[in-house]
Amino acid sequence: MFTFLRKAPAAPAPTIAEVAAKVAAKEMILIDVRELAEVRASGKAKGAEVIPLSVVGLKCDPAQPDCLIPRGKPVAVYCASGGRSGMAAATLSRLGYGEVYNLGGLGDWVAGGGQVEKA
């Protein structure tokens, strides 16, 4: 759903297994852009940072002193179905993040073999 919002990165998109391995090795940042109530209800991808879409522009802006996400590492984002993560990916690209991947929804993460943990 909303696949038209998914931005195609310049490099081929990594698989869920590749993202999970890179996140575990601290070589990639994984962001869940769902609201906190959604994350509490269903858990989150293992290793993901929770930054709701409504605050991505503020909390991920390197020009702000309280920026949560450093530049220089690839970033992967997901939400419930892929729509909000597409918007977050576009915002991160505008803020200067190089490699940004929209993984779709949490269901895509699980279908690809990704682990889920309680938030």
Biopython code that builds the backbone (N, CA, C, O; Angstrom):
import numpy as np
from Bio.PDB.StructureBuilder import StructureBuilder

atoms = [
    (1, "MET", "N", (0.836, -1.167, 0.000)),
    (1, "MET", "CA", (0.000, 0.000, 0.000)),
    (1, "MET", "C", (0.891, 1.243, 0.000)),
    (1, "MET", "O", (1.919, 1.262, 0.676)),
    (2, "PHE", "N", (0.524, 2.239, -0.721)),
    (2, "PHE", "CA", (1.262, 3.494, -0.833)),
    (2, "PHE", "C", (2.665, 3.290, -1.390)),
    (2, "PHE", "O", (3.572, 4.052, -1.058)),
    (3, "THR", "N", (2.858, 2.296, -2.214)),
    (3, "THR", "CA", (4.183, 2.071, -2.763)),
    (3, "THR", "C", (4.637, 3.240, -3.628)),
    (3, "THR", "O", (5.836, 3.405, -3.851)),
    (4, "PHE", "N", (3.722, 4.042, -4.112)),
    (4, "PHE", "CA", (4.105, 5.206, -4.911)),
    (4, "PHE", "C", (4.848, 6.231, -4.073)),
    (4, "PHE", "O", (5.523, 7.097, -4.630)),
    (5, "LEU", "N", (4.744, 6.158, -2.741)),
    (5, "LEU", "CA", (5.453, 7.087, -1.872)),
    (5, "LEU", "C", (6.868, 6.629, -1.546)),
    (5, "LEU", "O", (7.661, 7.399, -1.004)),
    (6, "ARG", "N", (7.185, 5.396, -1.870)),
    (6, "ARG", "CA", (8.505, 4.885, -1.549)),
    (6, "ARG", "C", (9.521, 5.445, -2.530)),
    (6, "ARG", "O", (9.390, 5.296, -3.745)),
    (7, "LYS", "N", (10.526, 6.085, -1.977)),
    (7, "LYS", "CA", (11.573, 6.674, -2.801)),
    (7, "LYS", "C", (12.598, 5.601, -3.134)),
    (7, "LYS", "O", (13.095, 4.913, -2.243)),
    (8, "ALA", "N", (12.908, 5.461, -4.392)),
    (8, "ALA", "CA", (13.912, 4.483, -4.793)),
    (8, "ALA", "C", (15.298, 5.048, -4.530)),
    (8, "ALA", "O", (15.663, 6.076, -5.100)),
    (9, "PRO", "N", (16.081, 4.388, -3.667)),
    (9, "PRO", "CA", (17.434, 4.875, -3.404)),
    (9, "PRO", "C", (18.347, 4.631, -4.587)),
    (9, "PRO", "O", (18.044, 3.814, -5.456)),
    (10, "ALA", "N", (19.471, 5.344, -4.621)),
    (10, "ALA", "CA", (20.430, 5.178, -5.710)),
    (10, "ALA", "C", (21.025, 3.775, -5.694)),
    (10, "ALA", "O", (21.218, 3.165, -6.746)),
    (11, "ALA", "N", (21.314, 3.266, -4.505)),
    (11, "ALA", "CA", (21.860, 1.911, -4.379)),
    (11, "ALA", "C", (20.701, 0.933, -4.223)),
    (11, "ALA", "O", (19.620, 1.316, -3.778)),
    (12, "PRO", "N", (20.926, -0.343, -4.593)),
    (12, "PRO", "CA", (19.856, -1.322, -4.384)),
    (12, "PRO", "C", (19.494, -1.403, -2.901)),
    (12, "PRO", "O", (20.364, -1.330, -2.033)),
    (13, "ALA", "N", (18.218, -1.552, -2.631)),
    (13, "ALA", "CA", (17.771, -1.631, -1.243)),
    (13, "ALA", "C", (18.293, -2.910, -0.592)),
    (13, "ALA", "O", (18.262, -3.980, -1.200)),
    (14, "PRO", "N", (18.769, -2.794, 0.638)),
    (14, "PRO", "CA", (19.240, -3.990, 1.336)),
    (14, "PRO", "C", (18.061, -4.866, 1.759)),
    (14, "PRO", "O", (16.936, -4.383, 1.892)),
    (15, "THR", "N", (18.321, -6.131, 1.966)),
    (15, "THR", "CA", (17.285, -7.037, 2.464)),
    (15, "THR", "C", (17.085, -6.779, 3.955)),
    (15, "THR", "O", (17.896, -6.111, 4.597)),
    (16, "ILE", "N", (16.011, -7.310, 4.485)),
    (16, "ILE", "CA", (15.755, -7.171, 5.914)),
    (16, "ILE", "C", (16.895, -7.807, 6.716)),
    (16, "ILE", "O", (17.330, -7.251, 7.725)),
    (17, "ALA", "N", (17.372, -8.954, 6.274)),
    (17, "ALA", "CA", (18.486, -9.621, 6.967)),
    (17, "ALA", "C", (19.742, -8.746, 6.951)),
    (17, "ALA", "O", (20.458, -8.672, 7.950)),
    (18, "GLU", "N", (20.009, -8.089, 5.830)),
    (18, "GLU", "CA", (21.173, -7.198, 5.747)),
    (18, "GLU", "C", (21.011, -5.996, 6.672)),
    (18, "GLU", "O", (21.956, -5.585, 7.345)),
    (19, "VAL", "N", (19.799, -5.436, 6.698)),
    (19, "VAL", "CA", (19.547, -4.297, 7.594)),
    (19, "VAL", "C", (19.720, -4.730, 9.042)),
    (19, "VAL", "O", (20.384, -4.039, 9.814)),
    (20, "ALA", "N", (19.135, -5.861, 9.426)),
    (20, "ALA", "CA", (19.238, -6.345, 10.806)),
    (20, "ALA", "C", (20.696, -6.533, 11.203)),
    (20, "ALA", "O", (21.092, -6.155, 12.306)),
    (21, "ALA", "N", (21.492, -7.110, 10.319)),
    (21, "ALA", "CA", (22.918, -7.334, 10.620)),
    (21, "ALA", "C", (23.665, -6.017, 10.753)),
    (21, "ALA", "O", (24.493, -5.863, 11.651)),
    (22, "LYS", "N", (23.381, -5.057, 9.864)),
    (22, "LYS", "CA", (24.060, -3.765, 9.926)),
    (22, "LYS", "C", (23.653, -2.962, 11.156)),
    (22, "LYS", "O", (24.478, -2.263, 11.745)),
    (23, "VAL", "N", (22.385, -3.060, 11.542)),
    (23, "VAL", "CA", (21.923, -2.370, 12.746)),
    (23, "VAL", "C", (22.602, -2.980, 13.976)),
    (23, "VAL", "O", (23.055, -2.255, 14.861)),
    (24, "ALA", "N", (22.669, -4.300, 14.026)),
    (24, "ALA", "CA", (23.314, -4.977, 15.154)),
    (24, "ALA", "C", (24.796, -4.609, 15.251)),
    (24, "ALA", "O", (25.346, -4.514, 16.349)),
    (25, "ALA", "N", (25.442, -4.401, 14.093)),
    (25, "ALA", "CA", (26.864, -4.034, 14.059)),
    (25, "ALA", "C", (27.075, -2.529, 14.188)),
    (25, "ALA", "O", (28.206, -2.049, 14.118)),
    (26, "LYS", "N", (25.980, -1.781, 14.379)),
    (26, "LYS", "CA", (26.026, -0.311, 14.503)),
    (26, "LYS", "C", (26.547, 0.372, 13.233)),
    (26, "LYS", "O", (27.152, 1.443, 13.287)),
    (27, "GLU", "N", (26.295, -0.278, 12.087)),
    (27, "GLU", "CA", (26.707, 0.272, 10.796)),
    (27, "GLU", "C", (25.552, 0.954, 10.071)),
    (27, "GLU", "O", (25.761, 1.582, 9.033)),
    (28, "MET", "N", (24.343, 0.840, 10.600)),
    (28, "MET", "CA", (23.148, 1.423, 9.997)),
    (28, "MET", "C", (22.202, 1.816, 11.124)),
    (28, "MET", "O", (22.186, 1.201, 12.190)),
    (29, "ILE", "N", (21.418, 2.851, 10.861)),
    (29, "ILE", "CA", (20.427, 3.316, 11.833)),
    (29, "ILE", "C", (19.048, 2.909, 11.320)),
    (29, "ILE", "O", (18.726, 3.119, 10.151)),
    (30, "LEU", "N", (18.245, 2.330, 12.196)),
    (30, "LEU", "CA", (16.894, 1.909, 11.870)),
    (30, "LEU", "C", (15.924, 2.746, 12.681)),
    (30, "LEU", "O", (16.040, 2.831, 13.904)),
    (31, "ILE", "N", (14.961, 3.368, 11.999)),
    (31, "ILE", "CA", (14.010, 4.257, 12.672)),
    (31, "ILE", "C", (12.584, 3.785, 12.428)),
    (31, "ILE", "O", (12.176, 3.557, 11.290)),
    (32, "ASP", "N", (11.837, 3.643, 13.512)),
    (32, "ASP", "CA", (10.400, 3.362, 13.478)),
    (32, "ASP", "C", (9.707, 4.707, 13.583)),
    (32, "ASP", "O", (9.876, 5.399, 14.587)),
    (33, "VAL", "N", (8.933, 5.101, 12.581)),
    (33, "VAL", "CA", (8.299, 6.418, 12.582)),
    (33, "VAL", "C", (6.832, 6.376, 12.988)),
    (33, "VAL", "O", (6.098, 7.339, 12.770)),
    (34, "ARG", "N", (6.398, 5.254, 13.583)),
    (34, "ARG", "CA", (5.023, 5.164, 14.065)),
    (34, "ARG", "C", (4.875, 5.932, 15.377)),
    (34, "ARG", "O", (5.863, 6.289, 16.019)),
    (35, "GLU", "N", (3.640, 6.176, 15.756)),
    (35, "GLU", "CA", (3.358, 6.844, 17.025)),
    (35, "GLU", "C", (3.653, 5.894, 18.182)),
    (35, "GLU", "O", (3.607, 4.675, 18.017)),
    (36, "LEU", "N", (3.954, 6.449, 19.344)),
    (36, "LEU", "CA", (4.352, 5.646, 20.500)),
    (36, "LEU", "C", (3.295, 4.617, 20.895)),
    (36, "LEU", "O", (3.644, 3.507, 21.296)),
    (37, "ALA", "N", (2.027, 4.958, 20.792)),
    (37, "ALA", "CA", (0.965, 4.014, 21.143)),
    (37, "ALA", "C", (0.993, 2.786, 20.221)),
    (37, "ALA", "O", (0.750, 1.665, 20.669)),
    (38, "GLU", "N", (1.286, 3.000, 18.945)),
    (38, "GLU", "CA", (1.390, 1.875, 18.003)),
    (38, "GLU", "C", (2.560, 0.971, 18.366)),
    (38, "GLU", "O", (2.454, -0.255, 18.328)),
    (39, "VAL", "N", (3.665, 1.592, 18.716)),
    (39, "VAL", "CA", (4.869, 0.830, 19.059)),
    (39, "VAL", "C", (4.625, 0.025, 20.335)),
    (39, "VAL", "O", (5.017, -1.138, 20.420)),
    (40, "ARG", "N", (3.986, 0.636, 21.317)),
    (40, "ARG", "CA", (3.686, -0.075, 22.564)),
    (40, "ARG", "C", (2.765, -1.263, 22.304)),
    (40, "ARG", "O", (2.908, -2.309, 22.937)),
    (41, "ALA", "N", (1.834, -1.112, 21.388)),
    (41, "ALA", "CA", (0.853, -2.167, 21.116)),
    (41, "ALA", "C", (1.452, -3.362, 20.373)),
    (41, "ALA", "O", (1.054, -4.502, 20.613)),
    (42, "SER", "N", (2.398, -3.111, 19.481)),
    (42, "SER", "CA", (2.884, -4.207, 18.637)),
    (42, "SER", "C", (4.373, -4.478, 18.737)),
    (42, "SER", "O", (4.861, -5.430, 18.128)),
    (43, "GLY", "N", (5.109, -3.669, 19.486)),
    (43, "GLY", "CA", (6.550, -3.822, 19.540)),
    (43, "GLY", "C", (7.204, -3.093, 18.380)),
    (43, "GLY", "O", (6.539, -2.424, 17.590)),
    (44, "LYS", "N", (8.534, -3.238, 18.292)),
    (44, "LYS", "CA", (9.289, -2.562, 17.242)),
    (44, "LYS", "C", (10.360, -3.501, 16.716)),
    (44, "LYS", "O", (10.690, -4.504, 17.349)),
    (45, "ALA", "N", (10.890, -3.171, 15.569)),
    (45, "ALA", "CA", (11.978, -3.964, 15.002)),
    (45, "ALA", "C", (13.163, -3.919, 15.961)),
    (45, "ALA", "O", (13.464, -2.876, 16.543)),
    (46, "LYS", "N", (13.824, -5.047, 16.118)),
    (46, "LYS", "CA", (14.951, -5.129, 17.037)),
    (46, "LYS", "C", (16.024, -4.122, 16.631)),
    (46, "LYS", "O", (16.485, -4.114, 15.490)),
    (47, "GLY", "N", (16.415, -3.271, 17.586)),
    (47, "GLY", "CA", (17.452, -2.277, 17.344)),
    (47, "GLY", "C", (16.962, -0.948, 16.808)),
    (47, "GLY", "O", (17.763, -0.038, 16.593)),
    (48, "ALA", "N", (15.658, -0.817, 16.586)),
    (48, "ALA", "CA", (15.124, 0.421, 16.010)),
    (48, "ALA", "C", (15.022, 1.531, 17.044)),
    (48, "ALA", "O", (14.736, 1.288, 18.216)),
    (49, "GLU", "N", (15.263, 2.752, 16.586)),
    (49, "GLU", "CA", (14.991, 3.959, 17.355)),
    (49, "GLU", "C", (13.562, 4.364, 17.020)),
    (49, "GLU", "O", (13.150, 4.257, 15.865)),
    (50, "VAL", "N", (12.809, 4.823, 17.994)),
    (50, "VAL", "CA", (11.440, 5.273, 17.745)),
    (50, "VAL", "C", (11.440, 6.793, 17.683)),
    (50, "VAL", "O", (11.682, 7.474, 18.680)),
    (51, "ILE", "N", (11.163, 7.310, 16.488)),
    (51, "ILE", "CA", (11.047, 8.752, 16.269)),
    (51, "ILE", "C", (9.803, 8.958, 15.411)),
    (51, "ILE", "O", (9.870, 8.808, 14.191)),
    (52, "PRO", "N", (8.667, 9.300, 16.025)),
    (52, "PRO", "CA", (7.435, 9.460, 15.252)),
    (52, "PRO", "C", (7.596, 10.450, 14.093)),
    (52, "PRO", "O", (8.338, 11.427, 14.189)),
    (53, "LEU", "N", (6.892, 10.176, 13.011)),
    (53, "LEU", "CA", (6.970, 11.032, 11.824)),
    (53, "LEU", "C", (6.751, 12.500, 12.170)),
    (53, "LEU", "O", (7.392, 13.375, 11.589)),
    (54, "SER", "N", (5.857, 12.776, 13.107)),
    (54, "SER", "CA", (5.537, 14.169, 13.451)),
    (54, "SER", "C", (6.734, 14.946, 13.980)),
    (54, "SER", "O", (6.703, 16.177, 13.978)),
    (55, "VAL", "N", (7.788, 14.271, 14.435)),
    (55, "VAL", "CA", (8.955, 14.974, 14.963)),
    (55, "VAL", "C", (10.249, 14.649, 14.215)),
    (55, "VAL", "O", (11.322, 15.090, 14.627)),
    (56, "VAL", "N", (10.167, 13.892, 13.133)),
    (56, "VAL", "CA", (11.376, 13.542, 12.379)),
    (56, "VAL", "C", (12.116, 14.795, 11.915)),
    (56, "VAL", "O", (13.341, 14.862, 12.025)),
    (57, "GLY", "N", (11.402, 15.772, 11.406)),
    (57, "GLY", "CA", (12.035, 16.998, 10.916)),
    (57, "GLY", "C", (12.788, 17.759, 11.993)),
    (57, "GLY", "O", (13.763, 18.451, 11.698)),
    (58, "LEU", "N", (12.346, 17.640, 13.239)),
    (58, "LEU", "CA", (13.013, 18.322, 14.354)),
    (58, "LEU", "C", (14.109, 17.468, 14.973)),
    (58, "LEU", "O", (15.219, 17.949, 15.201)),
    (59, "LYS", "N", (13.809, 16.225, 15.241)),
    (59, "LYS", "CA", (14.732, 15.352, 15.966)),
    (59, "LYS", "C", (15.840, 14.772, 15.087)),
    (59, "LYS", "O", (16.798, 14.192, 15.598)),
    (60, "CYS", "N", (15.713, 14.924, 13.780)),
    (60, "CYS", "CA", (16.734, 14.386, 12.868)),
    (60, "CYS", "C", (17.420, 15.475, 12.054)),
    (60, "CYS", "O", (18.093, 15.184, 11.066)),
    (61, "ASP", "N", (17.254, 16.717, 12.464)),
    (61, "ASP", "CA", (17.882, 17.831, 11.762)),
    (61, "ASP", "C", (19.275, 18.063, 12.348)),
    (61, "ASP", "O", (19.390, 18.507, 13.490)),
    (62, "PRO", "N", (20.339, 17.770, 11.585)),
    (62, "PRO", "CA", (21.697, 17.952, 12.101)),
    (62, "PRO", "C", (22.010, 19.389, 12.519)),
    (62, "PRO", "O", (22.967, 19.613, 13.260)),
    (63, "ALA", "N", (21.234, 20.354, 12.064)),
    (63, "ALA", "CA", (21.453, 21.746, 12.448)),
    (63, "ALA", "C", (20.919, 22.035, 13.851)),
    (63, "ALA", "O", (21.214, 23.087, 14.418)),
    (64, "GLN", "N", (20.143, 21.118, 14.411)),
    (64, "GLN", "CA", (19.580, 21.299, 15.750)),
    (64, "GLN", "C", (20.469, 20.630, 16.796)),
    (64, "GLN", "O", (21.005, 19.550, 16.548)),
    (65, "PRO", "N", (20.631, 21.253, 17.952)),
    (65, "PRO", "CA", (21.519, 20.689, 18.978)),
    (65, "PRO", "C", (21.034, 19.356, 19.555)),
    (65, "PRO", "O", (21.842, 18.568, 20.046)),
    (66, "ASP", "N", (19.730, 19.096, 19.501)),
    (66, "ASP", "CA", (19.216, 17.839, 20.059)),
    (66, "ASP", "C", (18.937, 16.792, 18.977)),
    (66, "ASP", "O", (18.060, 15.943, 19.139)),
    (67, "CYS", "N", (19.683, 16.857, 17.882)),
    (67, "CYS", "CA", (19.530, 15.886, 16.793)),
    (67, "CYS", "C", (19.861, 14.490, 17.320)),
    (67, "CYS", "O", (20.905, 14.288, 17.941)),
    (68, "LEU", "N", (18.976, 13.534, 17.073)),
    (68, "LEU", "CA", (19.143, 12.168, 17.574)),
    (68, "LEU", "C", (19.893, 11.249, 16.626)),
    (68, "LEU", "O", (20.409, 10.215, 17.051)),
    (69, "ILE", "N", (19.965, 11.604, 15.353)),
    (69, "ILE", "CA", (20.531, 10.710, 14.348)),
    (69, "ILE", "C", (21.721, 11.378, 13.666)),
    (69, "ILE", "O", (21.549, 12.377, 12.969)),
    (70, "PRO", "N", (22.913, 10.844, 13.857)),
    (70, "PRO", "CA", (24.083, 11.434, 13.194)),
    (70, "PRO", "C", (24.091, 11.106, 11.700)),
    (70, "PRO", "O", (23.603, 10.057, 11.278)),
    (71, "ARG", "N", (24.646, 12.009, 10.922)),
    (71, "ARG", "CA", (24.829, 11.708, 9.498)),
    (71, "ARG", "C", (26.070, 10.848, 9.345)),
    (71, "ARG", "O", (26.884, 10.746, 10.263)),
    (72, "GLY", "N", (26.209, 10.235, 8.190)),
    (72, "GLY", "CA", (27.396, 9.433, 7.922)),
    (72, "GLY", "C", (27.132, 7.937, 7.904)),
    (72, "GLY", "O", (27.989, 7.163, 7.477)),
    (73, "LYS", "N", (25.961, 7.520, 8.361)),
    (73, "LYS", "CA", (25.591, 6.102, 8.309)),
    (73, "LYS", "C", (24.323, 5.974, 7.481)),
    (73, "LYS", "O", (23.507, 6.895, 7.447)),
    (74, "PRO", "N", (24.150, 4.839, 6.815)),
    (74, "PRO", "CA", (22.873, 4.608, 6.124)),
    (74, "PRO", "C", (21.734, 4.577, 7.144)),
    (74, "PRO", "O", (21.921, 4.188, 8.297)),
    (75, "VAL", "N", (20.563, 4.991, 6.697)),
    (75, "VAL", "CA", (19.379, 5.024, 7.554)),
    (75, "VAL", "C", (18.255, 4.253, 6.862)),
    (75, "VAL", "O", (18.007, 4.437, 5.670)),
    (76, "ALA", "N", (17.582, 3.393, 7.617)),
    (76, "ALA", "CA", (16.407, 2.687, 7.113)),
    (76, "ALA", "C", (15.224, 3.075, 7.993)),
    (76, "ALA", "O", (15.360, 3.178, 9.212)),
    (77, "VAL", "N", (14.069, 3.289, 7.377)),
    (77, "VAL", "CA", (12.871, 3.686, 8.115)),
    (77, "VAL", "C", (11.719, 2.758, 7.777)),
    (77, "VAL", "O", (11.652, 2.198, 6.683)),
    (78, "TYR", "N", (10.811, 2.604, 8.736)),
    (78, "TYR", "CA", (9.588, 1.833, 8.492)),
    (78, "TYR", "C", (8.474, 2.409, 9.357)),
    (78, "TYR", "O", (8.725, 3.165, 10.295)),
    (79, "CYS", "N", (7.253, 2.043, 9.029)),
    (79, "CYS", "CA", (6.094, 2.465, 9.817)),
    (79, "CYS", "C", (5.133, 1.282, 9.907)),
    (79, "CYS", "O", (5.569, 0.156, 10.148)),
    (80, "ALA", "N", (3.850, 1.513, 9.720)),
    (80, "ALA", "CA", (2.880, 0.418, 9.757)),
    (80, "ALA", "C", (2.699, -0.201, 8.380)),
    (80, "ALA", "O", (2.576, -1.420, 8.256)),
    (81, "SER", "N", (2.681, 0.636, 7.338)),
    (81, "SER", "CA", (2.428, 0.101, 6.001)),
    (81, "SER", "C", (3.333, 0.658, 4.910)),
    (81, "SER", "O", (3.319, 0.143, 3.792)),
    (82, "GLY", "N", (4.112, 1.682, 5.194)),
    (82, "GLY", "CA", (5.034, 2.235, 4.213)),
    (82, "GLY", "C", (4.768, 3.672, 3.815)),
    (82, "GLY", "O", (5.638, 4.315, 3.229)),
    (83, "GLY", "N", (3.592, 4.191, 4.115)),
    (83, "GLY", "CA", (3.267, 5.567, 3.740)),
    (83, "GLY", "C", (4.038, 6.599, 4.539)),
    (83, "GLY", "O", (4.691, 7.471, 3.966)),
    (84, "ARG", "N", (3.967, 6.507, 5.845)),
    (84, "ARG", "CA", (4.682, 7.467, 6.696)),
    (84, "ARG", "C", (6.188, 7.314, 6.557)),
    (84, "ARG", "O", (6.922, 8.301, 6.604)),
    (85, "SER", "N", (6.652, 6.081, 6.384)),
    (85, "SER", "CA", (8.099, 5.897, 6.230)),
    (85, "SER", "C", (8.580, 6.510, 4.920)),
    (85, "SER", "O", (9.720, 6.968, 4.839)),
    (86, "GLY", "N", (7.740, 6.527, 3.905)),
    (86, "GLY", "CA", (8.099, 7.199, 2.659)),
    (86, "GLY", "C", (8.262, 8.694, 2.866)),
    (86, "GLY", "O", (9.182, 9.309, 2.326)),
    (87, "MET", "N", (7.366, 9.273, 3.650)),
    (87, "MET", "CA", (7.470, 10.705, 3.957)),
    (87, "MET", "C", (8.705, 10.978, 4.811)),
    (87, "MET", "O", (9.400, 11.972, 4.600)),
    (88, "ALA", "N", (8.978, 10.100, 5.773)),
    (88, "ALA", "CA", (10.159, 10.272, 6.623)),
    (88, "ALA", "C", (11.439, 10.155, 5.796)),
    (88, "ALA", "O", (12.380, 10.921, 5.999)),
    (89, "ALA", "N", (11.479, 9.205, 4.869)),
    (89, "ALA", "CA", (12.656, 9.032, 4.016)),
    (89, "ALA", "C", (12.905, 10.291, 3.187)),
    (89, "ALA", "O", (14.048, 10.718, 3.026)),
    (90, "ALA", "N", (11.839, 10.876, 2.669)),
    (90, "ALA", "CA", (11.982, 12.111, 1.884)),
    (90, "ALA", "C", (12.502, 13.250, 2.770)),
    (90, "ALA", "O", (13.353, 14.028, 2.338)),
    (91, "THR", "N", (12.005, 13.348, 3.985)),
    (91, "THR", "CA", (12.467, 14.382, 4.917)),
    (91, "THR", "C", (13.939, 14.187, 5.238)),
    (91, "THR", "O", (14.711, 15.146, 5.211)),
    (92, "LEU", "N", (14.338, 12.953, 5.544)),
    (92, "LEU", "CA", (15.744, 12.688, 5.862)),
    (92, "LEU", "C", (16.657, 13.009, 4.678)),
    (92, "LEU", "O", (17.756, 13.530, 4.863)),
    (93, "SER", "N", (16.211, 12.703, 3.487)),
    (93, "SER", "CA", (17.007, 13.031, 2.295)),
    (93, "SER", "C", (17.171, 14.539, 2.164)),
    (93, "SER", "O", (18.262, 15.024, 1.863)),
    (94, "ARG", "N", (16.084, 15.287, 2.390)),
    (94, "ARG", "CA", (16.154, 16.757, 2.330)),
    (94, "ARG", "C", (17.084, 17.325, 3.401)),
    (94, "ARG", "O", (17.697, 18.374, 3.203)),
    (95, "LEU", "N", (17.185, 16.633, 4.528)),
    (95, "LEU", "CA", (18.049, 17.092, 5.619)),
    (95, "LEU", "C", (19.517, 16.710, 5.406)),
    (95, "LEU", "O", (20.373, 17.039, 6.228)),
    (96, "GLY", "N", (19.800, 16.022, 4.313)),
    (96, "GLY", "CA", (21.181, 15.733, 3.971)),
    (96, "GLY", "C", (21.680, 14.338, 4.283)),
    (96, "GLY", "O", (22.871, 14.066, 4.131)),
    (97, "TYR", "N", (20.814, 13.460, 4.710)),
    (97, "TYR", "CA", (21.234, 12.076, 4.940)),
    (97, "TYR", "C", (21.427, 11.412, 3.586)),
    (97, "TYR", "O", (20.572, 11.525, 2.707)),
    (98, "GLY", "N", (22.542, 10.724, 3.419)),
    (98, "GLY", "CA", (22.896, 10.133, 2.133)),
    (98, "GLY", "C", (22.056, 8.928, 1.751)),
    (98, "GLY", "O", (21.136, 9.047, 0.941)),
    (99, "GLU", "N", (22.354, 7.786, 2.315)),
    (99, "GLU", "CA", (21.617, 6.560, 2.014)),
    (99, "GLU", "C", (20.422, 6.451, 2.944)),
    (99, "GLU", "O", (20.579, 6.285, 4.153)),
    (100, "VAL", "N", (19.226, 6.546, 2.376)),
    (100, "VAL", "CA", (17.993, 6.425, 3.151)),
    (100, "VAL", "C", (17.111, 5.398, 2.457)),
    (100, "VAL", "O", (16.843, 5.504, 1.260)),
    (101, "TYR", "N", (16.660, 4.399, 3.221)),
    (101, "TYR", "CA", (15.846, 3.319, 2.660)),
    (101, "TYR", "C", (14.505, 3.247, 3.360)),
    (101, "TYR", "O", (14.433, 3.287, 4.588)),
    (102, "ASN", "N", (13.437, 3.141, 2.574)),
    (102, "ASN", "CA", (12.097, 2.926, 3.099)),
    (102, "ASN", "C", (11.842, 1.421, 3.072)),
    (102, "ASN", "O", (11.709, 0.828, 2.001)),
    (103, "LEU", "N", (11.774, 0.812, 4.245)),
    (103, "LEU", "CA", (11.554, -0.632, 4.323)),
    (103, "LEU", "C", (10.089, -1.010, 4.231)),
    (103, "LEU", "O", (9.764, -2.193, 4.124)),
    (104, "GLY", "N", (9.200, -0.032, 4.270)),
    (104, "GLY", "CA", (7.766, -0.333, 4.228)),
    (104, "GLY", "C", (7.201, -0.360, 5.632)),
    (104, "GLY", "O", (7.407, 0.565, 6.418)),
    (105, "GLY", "N", (6.482, -1.439, 5.940)),
    (105, "GLY", "CA", (5.836, -1.545, 7.242)),
    (105, "GLY", "C", (6.469, -2.588, 8.141)),
    (105, "GLY", "O", (7.341, -3.350, 7.723)),
    (106, "LEU", "N", (6.012, -2.606, 9.387)),
    (106, "LEU", "CA", (6.502, -3.594, 10.342)),
    (106, "LEU", "C", (6.220, -5.006, 9.835)),
    (106, "LEU", "O", (7.013, -5.918, 10.072)),
    (107, "GLY", "N", (5.113, -5.192, 9.149)),
    (107, "GLY", "CA", (4.796, -6.497, 8.565)),
    (107, "GLY", "C", (5.835, -6.928, 7.536)),
    (107, "GLY", "O", (6.147, -8.114, 7.433)),
    (108, "ASP", "N", (6.370, -5.983, 6.778)),
    (108, "ASP", "CA", (7.428, -6.287, 5.815)),
    (108, "ASP", "C", (8.693, -6.733, 6.553)),
    (108, "ASP", "O", (9.388, -7.649, 6.114)),
    (109, "TRP", "N", (8.980, -6.077, 7.672)),
    (109, "TRP", "CA", (10.136, -6.441, 8.500)),
    (109, "TRP", "C", (10.001, -7.890, 8.976)),
    (109, "TRP", "O", (10.933, -8.685, 8.855)),
    (110, "VAL", "N", (8.829, -8.216, 9.517)),
    (110, "VAL", "CA", (8.585, -9.563, 10.041)),
    (110, "VAL", "C", (8.615, -10.594, 8.906)),
    (110, "VAL", "O", (9.207, -11.664, 9.051)),
    (111, "ALA", "N", (7.977, -10.269, 7.782)),
    (111, "ALA", "CA", (7.958, -11.191, 6.636)),
    (111, "ALA", "C", (9.363, -11.456, 6.102)),
    (111, "ALA", "O", (9.630, -12.525, 5.553)),
    (112, "GLY", "N", (10.253, -10.490, 6.261)),
    (112, "GLY", "CA", (11.631, -10.651, 5.809)),
    (112, "GLY", "C", (12.518, -11.334, 6.837)),
    (112, "GLY", "O", (13.722, -11.469, 6.618)),
    (113, "GLY", "N", (11.953, -11.763, 7.940)),
    (113, "GLY", "CA", (12.718, -12.468, 8.959)),
    (113, "GLY", "C", (13.250, -11.600, 10.076)),
    (113, "GLY", "O", (14.006, -12.084, 10.919)),
    (114, "GLY", "N", (12.879, -10.331, 10.107)),
    (114, "GLY", "CA", (13.343, -9.438, 11.159)),
    (114, "GLY", "C", (12.695, -9.729, 12.495)),
    (114, "GLY", "O", (11.527, -10.114, 12.554)),
    (115, "GLN", "N", (13.439, -9.548, 13.556)),
    (115, "GLN", "CA", (12.930, -9.790, 14.905)),
    (115, "GLN", "C", (12.230, -8.552, 15.441)),
    (115, "GLN", "O", (12.556, -7.422, 15.076)),
    (116, "VAL", "N", (11.251, -8.794, 16.322)),
    (116, "VAL", "CA", (10.493, -7.725, 16.951)),
    (116, "VAL", "C", (10.739, -7.799, 18.449)),
    (116, "VAL", "O", (10.804, -8.884, 19.029)),
    (117, "GLU", "N", (10.877, -6.618, 19.075)),
    (117, "GLU", "CA", (11.059, -6.547, 20.520)),
    (117, "GLU", "C", (10.060, -5.591, 21.122)),
    (117, "GLU", "O", (9.553, -4.705, 20.434)),
    (118, "LYS", "N", (9.773, -5.757, 22.385)),
    (118, "LYS", "CA", (8.865, -4.845, 23.084)),
    (118, "LYS", "C", (9.534, -3.491, 23.238)),
    (118, "LYS", "O", (10.743, -3.394, 23.445)),
    (119, "ALA", "N", (8.731, -2.458, 23.135)),
    (119, "ALA", "CA", (9.267, -1.093, 23.260)),
    (119, "ALA", "C", (9.237, -0.635, 24.688)),
    (119, "ALA", "O", (9.648, 0.486, 24.985)),
]
sb = StructureBuilder()
sb.init_structure("model")
sb.init_model(0)
sb.init_chain("A")
sb.init_seg("    ")
for serial, (resi, resn, name, xyz) in enumerate(atoms, 1):
    if name == "N":
        sb.init_residue(resn, " ", resi, " ")
    sb.init_atom(name, np.array(xyz, "f"), 0.0, 1.0, " ", f" {name:<3s}", serial, name[0])
structure = sb.get_structure()
